[in-house]
Amino acid sequence: MMFKRIRDLREDRDIKQTQIAHYLQIHQTTYSDYEIGNLNVPIDVLIKLAKFYNTSIDYIVELTNNPNPYR
């Protein structure tokens, strides 16, 4: 499943795939596969991304349009 927002969030902050892949401790090619939908994003990676971008997993997976994190 492709989650367009992980790319949008990264690009909005001018972060390279290699930088976010380093943060997630994965290969850049793996992260690229997440962005284009070739691989499903594991829940632990979604959690890390939500924390990194200060948003919710619901926002990342487009269940809400509210980018604010939950309390």
C-alpha positions as CSV (number, residue, x, y, z in Angstrom):
1,M,0.0,0.0,0.0
2,M,1.3,3.4,-0.9
3,F,1.3,6.2,1.7
4,K,1.8,9.4,-0.3
5,R,2.1,11.5,2.9
6,I,5.5,9.9,3.9
7,R,7.0,11.4,0.8
8,D,5.1,14.7,1.2
9,L,6.2,15.1,4.8
10,R,9.8,14.3,3.9
11,E,9.9,16.7,0.9
12,D,8.2,19.5,2.9
13,R,11.1,19.4,5.3
14,D,13.8,19.1,2.6
15,I,15.0,15.8,4.0
16,K,16.6,13.3,1.7
17,Q,15.6,9.6,1.6
18,T,19.1,8.7,2.8
19,Q,18.7,10.9,5.9
20,I,15.3,9.5,6.9
21,A,16.5,6.0,6.2
22,H,19.5,6.6,8.5
23,Y,17.1,7.7,11.2
24,L,15.0,4.6,10.7
25,Q,18.1,2.4,10.5
26,I,17.1,0.9,7.2
27,H,18.6,1.1,3.7
28,Q,17.6,4.0,1.5
29,T,16.3,1.5,-1.1
30,T,13.9,0.0,1.5
31,Y,12.7,3.5,2.4
32,S,12.2,4.3,-1.3
33,D,10.1,1.1,-1.6
34,Y,7.9,2.3,1.2
35,E,7.3,5.6,-0.5
36,I,6.4,4.1,-3.9
37,G,4.3,1.3,-2.4
38,N,6.5,-1.6,-3.3
39,L,6.8,-2.6,0.4
40,N,4.3,-2.3,3.2
41,V,5.5,0.0,6.0
42,P,5.8,-1.9,9.2
43,I,4.0,-0.5,12.3
44,D,7.2,0.2,14.1
45,V,8.4,2.3,11.2
46,L,5.1,4.2,11.1
47,I,5.5,4.9,14.8
48,K,9.0,6.3,14.3
49,L,7.8,8.4,11.3
50,A,4.9,9.8,13.3
51,K,7.2,10.8,16.2
52,F,9.8,12.2,13.8
53,Y,7.3,14.4,12.0
54,N,5.3,15.2,15.1
55,T,2.1,13.9,13.6
56,S,-0.2,10.8,14.0
57,I,-0.1,7.5,12.2
58,D,-3.7,8.3,11.1
59,Y,-2.5,11.3,9.3
60,I,0.3,9.4,7.6
61,V,-2.0,6.7,6.4
62,E,-4.6,9.3,5.3
63,L,-7.4,8.3,7.8
64,T,-7.5,12.0,8.8
65,N,-6.5,15.3,7.3
66,N,-5.6,16.7,10.7
67,P,-1.7,16.7,10.9
68,N,-1.7,17.3,14.7
69,P,-0.6,14.4,16.9
70,Y,-2.8,12.9,19.5
71,R,-2.2,13.7,23.1
